[in-house]
Amino acid sequence: MFTSSQKDRPPGETFVWFTAMGLAVGLLMIVGLLGFIVWRGVAVFWPKPVAEIRLKEGAPTFRGSSNVVGVITKQQAIDARNLSPEQLSNPDPTVRIEKQLFVGNRNYFGVSYVYFNAGDIEAVDYPDGILNIERMEWGNALVYPIALEMKDGTRVDASDPAFPGRFRDLLSEVNKRRAAITRIEKGKIGKINHRMRELQLDERYLARQKTLTATQEQDLKRVRERIRELQTAYDPLAAQALALREQQSDHRLLFRLATGEERSQAMGEFVHHFWPNRMSVFKKIGQFLHHVKEFLIAYPREANTEGGIFPSIFGTVVMTLLMSLAVTPFGVLAAIYLREYAKQGPFVRAVRIAVNNLAGVPSIVFGIFGLGFFVYFMGGNIDRIFFPRNVELGVPTFGTGGVLWASLTLALMTVPVVIVSTEEALAAVSRGVRQGALACGASKWQTIQTLVLPASAPGILTGLILAMARGAGEVAPLILVGVVALAPSLPVDSIFPFIHLERKFMHLGFHIYDLGFQSPDSEAAMPMVFATTLVLILLVVVLNLGAILIRNHLKRKYMASAF
Amino acid sequence: MIMTAPMPEPTAKAETRDRVTNPLSGVLERSATNPNPDPSLRMDYIRVSNFNFFYNQTAQVLFDLNMDIPERQVTAFIGPSGCGKSTLLRNINRMNDLIDGVRHEGDIQINGHSIYDPYLEVISLRKRIGMVFQKSNPFPKSIYENVIYSLRVAGRKKKSELDDTVERSLRGAALWGEVKDRLHESAFSLSGGQMQRLCIARAIANRPEILLMDEPCSALDPIATGKIEELIHELKASYTIVIVTHNMQQAARVSDRTAFFYLGRLVEYDETQKVFMNPSNPQTEAYVSGRFG
């Protein structure tokens, strides 16, 4: 009989625990970080109830009123250094707690968030009639509606059961009209503006010449003629947009603030609304999904702190895909030469070490290189050769940061990852297969092309996945080579030639930085920071999943022989 | 007489190029028009003369080999591990060129032409010589694509030609009946023995003159081995076969002539029957009777 005892344990087995603990700590950190971001990011979109708080007699008032309406967003202990001796000795612990309240109505109150001492609160109520309105400007409004004032002078009182439906219809009407205005301004007027800008540059360029040849005179005349034509085409469109814009303020909403003041605003200034204290769970879920959708597909407003992040998502995707397109052939070809053709020796070893070290160079250094080489040198020369007119007028085209240069800079930064993983994948292709191909009369290149590369495609894709994950999340180099906080237009649109690689773009990573550290109201921006971070992580996951699916497909296709 | 590896002499260049661009071109034309040429065999079809081979400057693995391998017969190389039989085999289609630092002295001729002729493209040499490896090495492609690989890399595209080649080669490798309904499935769906026969089909797809087999059955079970031996017997009519084997019975069963190598030297080379029944060298006798090696 064998009995198990401490002595029988094979030596070193306890080290299994260390390895397991290493993994557990790593997992814990990842799950903790992701969980935190997901929780805070998702919570942004959940419609929260709005409280009406009555403050105690004698407590500090809010704008002269002891009534405050807002969403309770945070509750925390007051820093002991900020407490008075009475508060410290008070037996009631609530006096040492403060609550953060999102009060909205920034145009009326001047602030979005207010702190209250929990001990000053007399009563908290969730009144049914509060309306949460998302506005084009100044953030959300939390109001008690009084009445709708229609253009024809009629009124619909808030107590009227038809009021909610009427309000909703008017809101969808102004939203449709706003979309029509945007279509005119961004579409037709945008196209005219684009052409106009080009013509005006032509005009300026020609007007600067000291002496004009006969053909240049002709050109100048024709350009001015075209500008006049465009102006005549522009005027009716502008008038149309203006007329629509005026209709936006036909109907107004009269409402009362928590502080008792009565105000009114045109319907055209509103975007969405919901009744925060009147919603069933299903309605809340619907509202939540609506918020998520708006966040993903809408353009930003109010210095990016309101609205959606669509341009940032789009810019990130375009940049990452362009980077992948640039880095894959570059890295794969370099790796093929290094592994298959270069004579293995001290020089190749040195090259390999140098490539590996390239991965450790700080990304900002790549940004500086990109600025110097791609933007100033390559872009500058492209401008000199292809856009001499713009150079003379001091309007750079490619000679300034843009999505193309940003992609190439990141491609350069991630190329070591692709080279290393491609080299490993090439080395893993069995000698048997290579020799079999050579024995069939294939040349070395044919062997690589027909057998080695397809068989190492999964490994190459693994490298690309790593490169994409690193590239999509990188911010520092982008600041130098073309990312902006607010880009006027997307890098892809309906104006010929449709893909504008020279344009500046928005990026989720930079968006996070801009919201979190550059925005005037950091409290208001914080929820957006979490939501944007969540989107960035999800985007990287989606891009990677795409690559992983392709890789698995290839793996099945080129599955190595079993023995 | 020791011939060093012929390096192109600048003066001889133009002359040689005029004389012969591809020393095997005559052979190719013959085999392309008629896979079973005249029955009069060439007994010195592959001629190895004064052949020495080094893995680097000092490590010599083959010592002064001289042998003539006859056309359309099976010649078996036997000997203990490390005796150089595989090395010689892999020199016949210059697969050893892939190893860094190798060097040879002497010459190997096929049908009278040196395989080390500097004007001979090694690729065109390998196209005339099929090779089957110890470990079956099907490509990660369909059965069909595996068989026609040598035609693909030669740039042949005609569908009917490719289809014909697949059927002929798979029939030649006795695999047609088993796979004809799943030609477009992955080659990895085959069993071990089928894979090795697929590799044989691939090796004969380009109608080579010579088939080199490097221990083709060492990873197979007896039934698969039997099938391949039967196949070798059939292929002998059309191809010159050189087979390296560790299995003495196999050598005795399939080969017409047997060469016994020991420590890089050719100890005995004769009719198989004679080598096994009445060897003239005591070392050979000891090896074939299982007393050493």
Contacts between the chains, C-beta under 8 A, distances in Angstrom:
chain1	res1	chain2	res2	distance
A	430	B	137	7.2
A	432	B	133	6.2
A	432	B	135	5.4
A	432	B	137	3.6
A	433	B	137	5.4
A	433	B	139	6.0
A	433	B	140	7.6
A	435	B	95	6.4
A	435	B	98	7.4
A	435	B	131	8.0
A	435	B	133	6.7
A	435	B	137	7.2
A	436	B	131	7.8
A	436	B	133	6.5
A	436	B	137	4.2
A	436	B	138	8.0
A	436	B	139	6.8
A	436	B	199	7.1
A	436	B	202	7.6
A	437	B	139	7.1
A	437	B	149	7.0
A	437	B	153	7.6
A	438	B	95	6.9
A	438	B	98	7.1
A	438	B	126	6.6
A	439	B	93	6.4
A	439	B	95	6.6
A	439	B	126	5.8
A	439	B	129	7.7
A	439	B	130	7.3
A	439	B	131	3.8
A	439	B	133	7.8
A	439	B	203	7.3
A	440	B	126	7.2
A	440	B	127	7.8
A	440	B	149	5.2
A	440	B	150	4.0
A	440	B	153	6.5
A	440	B	202	6.6
A	440	B	203	7.6
A	440	B	206	7.2
A	441	B	123	5.4
A	441	B	124	7.4
A	441	B	126	4.6
A	441	B	127	3.5
A	441	B	150	5.3
A	441	B	153	6.2
A	441	B	154	6.6
A	441	B	206	6.7
A	442	B	123	7.6
A	442	B	149	7.4
A	442	B	150	7.6
A	442	B	153	4.1
A	443	B	123	5.7
A	443	B	153	7.3
A	446	B	153	4.7
A	450	B	139	8.0
A	450	B	149	7.6
A	450	B	152	7.2
A	450	B	153	6.9
A	451	B	139	5.6
A	451	B	140	7.3
A	454	B	140	7.0
A	455	B	140	5.7
A	557	B	140	7.4
A	558	B	140	4.2
A	559	B	140	6.8
A	559	B	186	7.5
A	559	B	188	6.2
A	560	B	140	6.8
A	561	B	136	7.8
A	561	B	137	7.5
A	561	B	138	6.5
A	561	B	140	7.7
A	561	B	188	5.5
A	561	B	195	7.6
A	562	B	188	7.0
A	563	B	135	7.4
A	563	B	192	7.4
A	563	B	219	7.6
